[in-house]
């Protein structure tokens, strides 16, 4: 039986959307005007003298040798990017494993995956940071002899290791930050994976079973490819959260962007300038990821409708 559909002509659709766009534009103008008024009032009322001339040296400075070097802000930004990429990739791996454990047919694996998710999601991240810092940096890394392994790296590998993980002297602490952040974010990614797998219709499982596929073959060849399309936008959003949450490792003296900003504020007392710059850098890192997640969501939605 044919479905009755009402299709609006372009002129009618435009006439409906025009008032809404005018209202949206008016709201944006009012919000921008209010923000500009607030900034001007703050500059006039606050007894603070802005001095942006000190900011460029925090990005790039000229050393005694006459060469240009990365300042503390750029160094911290590079550490944040490295930390976010490594932690995000490891969190995706841990989250996928834990998410599949959550939908396993075996009770033991479901309990293990559920215990991991419940433990991490119901514990303050700051407490986990301190706990893992004491356990990993203070105990486990020393027992495993990672310090001596890092110190004994060949000269040919030191530049590569520095580019991937930062200064060699800080590498054990950097590993701790990666593992801790990955464990925290992996619990949230596990729920995304679980929800994505469970969102696939039961008929897909039945059809794969009718074709004689095992459960593992059904997961890898039928269910996960469909679930990944649905998981991609929330996973991208979770990676944005990983970039933002990387600031928390500053409490264990990891020299990422927030830690470097705190050091500069203590040394220069240029609080507004430094934190405004840090805000702009975090926006520059996260906005492209957020826009990519939104674009993927809209694209997948259109393809599903098609």
Secondary structure in CASP SS format (residue, H / E / C, confidence):
PFRMAT SS
TARGET T0000
AUTHOR 0000-0000-0000
METHOD secondary structure of the structure
MODEL  1
X C 1.00
X C 1.00
X C 1.00
X C 1.00
X C 1.00
X C 1.00
X C 1.00
X C 1.00
X C 1.00
X H 1.00
X H 1.00
X H 1.00
X H 1.00
X H 1.00
X H 1.00
X H 1.00
X H 1.00
X H 1.00
X H 1.00
X H 1.00
X H 1.00
X H 1.00
X H 1.00
X H 1.00
X H 1.00
X H 1.00
X H 1.00
X H 1.00
X H 1.00
X H 1.00
X H 1.00
X H 1.00
X H 1.00
X H 1.00
X H 1.00
X H 1.00
X H 1.00
X H 1.00
X H 1.00
X H 1.00
X H 1.00
X H 1.00
X H 1.00
X H 1.00
X H 1.00
X C 1.00
X C 1.00
X C 1.00
X C 1.00
X C 1.00
X C 1.00
X H 1.00
X H 1.00
X H 1.00
X C 1.00
X H 1.00
X H 1.00
X H 1.00
X H 1.00
X E 1.00
X E 1.00
X E 1.00
X C 1.00
X C 1.00
X C 1.00
X C 1.00
X C 1.00
X E 1.00
X E 1.00
X E 1.00
X C 1.00
X H 1.00
X H 1.00
X H 1.00
X H 1.00
X H 1.00
X H 1.00
X H 1.00
X H 1.00
X H 1.00
X H 1.00
X H 1.00
X H 1.00
X H 1.00
X H 1.00
X H 1.00
X H 1.00
X H 1.00
X H 1.00
X H 1.00
X H 1.00
X H 1.00
X H 1.00
X H 1.00
X H 1.00
X H 1.00
X H 1.00
X H 1.00
X H 1.00
X H 1.00
X H 1.00
X H 1.00
X C 1.00
X C 1.00
X C 1.00
X C 1.00
X H 1.00
X H 1.00
X H 1.00
X H 1.00
X H 1.00
X H 1.00
X H 1.00
X H 1.00
X H 1.00
X H 1.00
X H 1.00
X H 1.00
X H 1.00
X H 1.00
X H 1.00
X C 1.00
X C 1.00
X C 1.00
X H 1.00
X H 1.00
X H 1.00
X H 1.00
X H 1.00
X H 1.00
X H 1.00
X H 1.00
X H 1.00
X H 1.00
X H 1.00
X H 1.00
X H 1.00
X H 1.00
X H 1.00
X H 1.00
X H 1.00
X H 1.00
X H 1.00
X H 1.00
X C 1.00
X H 1.00
X H 1.00
X H 1.00
X H 1.00
X H 1.00
X H 1.00
X C 1.00
X C 1.00
X C 1.00
X H 1.00
X H 1.00
X H 1.00
X H 1.00
X H 1.00
X H 1.00
X H 1.00
X H 1.00
X H 1.00
X H 1.00
X H 1.00
X C 1.00
X C 1.00
X H 1.00
X H 1.00
X H 1.00
X H 1.00
X H 1.00
X H 1.00
X H 1.00
X H 1.00
X H 1.00
X H 1.00
X H 1.00
X H 1.00
X H 1.00
X H 1.00
X H 1.00
X H 1.00
X H 1.00
X H 1.00
X H 1.00
X H 1.00
X H 1.00
X H 1.00
X H 1.00
X H 1.00
X H 1.00
X H 1.00
X H 1.00
X H 1.00
X H 1.00
X H 1.00
X H 1.00
X H 1.00
X C 1.00
X C 1.00
X H 1.00
X H 1.00
X H 1.00
X H 1.00
X H 1.00
X H 1.00
X H 1.00
X H 1.00
X H 1.00
X C 1.00
X C 1.00
X C 1.00
X C 1.00
X H 1.00
X H 1.00
X H 1.00
X H 1.00
X H 1.00
X H 1.00
X H 1.00
X H 1.00
X H 1.00
X H 1.00
X H 1.00
X H 1.00
X H 1.00
X H 1.00
X H 1.00
X H 1.00
X H 1.00
X H 1.00
X H 1.00
X H 1.00
X H 1.00
X H 1.00
X H 1.00
X H 1.00
X H 1.00
X H 1.00
X H 1.00
X H 1.00
X H 1.00
X H 1.00
X H 1.00
X H 1.00
X H 1.00
X H 1.00
X H 1.00
X H 1.00
X H 1.00
X H 1.00
X C 1.00
X C 1.00
X C 1.00
X C 1.00
X H 1.00
X H 1.00
X H 1.00
X H 1.00
X H 1.00
X H 1.00
X H 1.00
X H 1.00
X H 1.00
X H 1.00
X H 1.00
X H 1.00
X C 1.00
X C 1.00
X H 1.00
X H 1.00
X H 1.00
X H 1.00
X H 1.00
X H 1.00
X H 1.00
X H 1.00
X H 1.00
X H 1.00
X H 1.00
X H 1.00
X H 1.00
X H 1.00
X H 1.00
X H 1.00
X H 1.00
X H 1.00
X H 1.00
X H 1.00
X H 1.00
X H 1.00
X H 1.00
X H 1.00
X H 1.00
X H 1.00
X H 1.00
X H 1.00
X H 1.00
X H 1.00
X H 1.00
X H 1.00
X H 1.00
X H 1.00
X H 1.00
X C 1.00
END
